Amino acid sequence: MQLLPESDKAVALLAGGVTLALFVVGIAIVSVTSPSGVGGRELAGFAVGFGLFVAIYFVSMSADRVLRGDDKQE
């Protein structure tokens, strides 16, 4: 059984999974601790912000691969 990922793609996917899990846990904590809960508008704002964060993350990873010359198709 392999505990640590060996490829850059596996590390990125693992980081994305952890980030998504933290986002879901954070939304759950806010919805439980907030007196009025999380409304649709707030949830949409969180989702858009998280989507932008993930998009920038993947764009920067792609840019890094291109700039380093590692943009070979697998």
N, C-alpha and C positions, 0 to 999 in steps of 0.2 A: 504494500500500500504506500502510495506516494503522498507525503504530507505537504511538500512545498512544490508549487508549479515551476516548471523549468523554462517555459517559453514566455515571451513578452505578452502574447495574446492571452495566455492563461492567467498571468498576473493581472492584466487589465480586466478580464472577466471576473476574477475573484474580487478585485477592488470595486468593480461595479456592483456586484452582488452584495458586498458589505455595505456600500453606500445606499443601495436601495433598501436593505434591511433597516439601516439607521433611519432613513426617511420614514418608513412605515411605522417604526417604533416611536419616532418623534411625533408623528401625526396622532398616533394612538394616545400618547401621553398628554398632548394638548387637548384632545377631545375628552379625555377623562377628567383632567384637572380644571378645564375652563368651565365656568358656571353655565355658559350658554352653548357649550359644545363647539363643534366646527361646522360652520355653515357651508353651503355650496360655493359661495363666492370666495371664502377663505381657502377652501380646498382647491378650487380652480387656480387661485393665485399660487399656492404651494406647488401644485402640479406643474404649472407653467415655469416657475422659477427652477424647479428641479429638472425639468426638461431642458431648459437653457443651460444649466450647469452640466448635464450629461452631454449635450451637443458640443459645448465648448471643450469638454474633456476629450471627446473622440476626435474633434477637429485638430486639437493640439497634438494628440498622439499621431495622427496621420501626417501632420506637418513635420513632426520630429522624424518620422520614418523617411519621409521624402528628403529632408535636409541631410540626414545621415547617409542617404543612398541605399536604404534597406527596403525600398519600395517594390521589390520583386513580387510578382504574383505567385501565390502558393497553389 
